[in-house]
Amino acid sequence: MHKLYLDPFMDMCNGEILSYGIDQRPSAKNVMDALDKAIKISADCPYRRTFHSDQGWAYQMKAYSHRLKEERIF
């Protein structure tokens, strides 16, 4: 049996998956790549963007929180 790790970014308003990363092992790169895609896709949003996470290890990384601050995302 093989495992895959999925890092999705979902629009909580309509359930649409904005972006995702998938890999054979958990990695910061996978999460950051999916985050970058979600930021680009939601860039034209006229309202304040809020990204919610489960606060797992990947979402507590300084690089992750710094990227959100750069984009003024709560």
C-alpha positions in Angstrom: 0.0 0.0 0.0 1.2 3.5 -0.8 0.2 6.8 0.8 -0.2 10.2 -0.8 -0.3 13.5 1.1 -2.8 16.1 -0.1 -2.5 19.8 0.8 -5.7 21.4 -0.5 -6.8 25.1 -0.3 -10.6 25.2 -0.4 -13.0 28.1 -0.8 -15.2 27.7 2.3 -18.0 29.7 0.7 -18.7 27.3 -2.2 -16.5 24.2 -1.4 -14.3 24.7 -4.6 -10.7 23.5 -4.4 -8.6 26.6 -5.3 -5.3 24.8 -5.4 -3.6 21.7 -4.0 -0.3 19.9 -3.6 0.0 16.1 -3.7 3.1 14.1 -3.0 4.4 10.8 -1.6 5.6 12.4 1.6 4.7 15.5 3.6 6.9 18.5 2.7 7.1 22.2 3.3 7.7 22.7 -0.4 4.4 21.0 -1.3 2.4 23.2 1.1 4.2 26.4 0.0 3.6 25.6 -3.7 -0.1 25.1 -3.1 -0.2 28.3 -1.0 1.4 30.3 -3.8 -1.2 28.9 -6.3 -4.1 29.8 -3.9 -2.8 33.3 -3.4 -2.5 33.9 -7.2 -6.0 32.5 -7.8 -7.6 34.6 -5.1 -5.6 37.8 -5.9 -8.5 39.6 -7.6 -10.8 39.2 -4.5 -12.2 42.6 -3.6 -12.5 41.6 0.1 -10.1 40.8 2.8 -8.8 37.3 2.4 -8.7 34.9 5.3 -6.9 31.6 5.1 -7.8 29.1 7.8 -5.7 26.0 8.6 -5.7 23.1 11.1 -2.5 24.6 12.6 -0.5 21.5 11.7 3.3 21.7 11.5 3.4 23.0 7.9 1.1 25.9 8.7 3.1 27.0 11.7 6.3 27.5 9.6 7.7 31.0 9.6 7.9 30.9 5.8 4.1 30.2 5.7 3.1 32.9 8.1 5.5 35.4 6.5 4.0 34.8 3.1 0.5 35.4 4.4 1.7 38.7 6.0 3.3 39.8 2.8 0.0 39.3 1.0 -2.0 40.9 3.8 -3.9 37.7 4.3 -5.4 37.0 7.7 
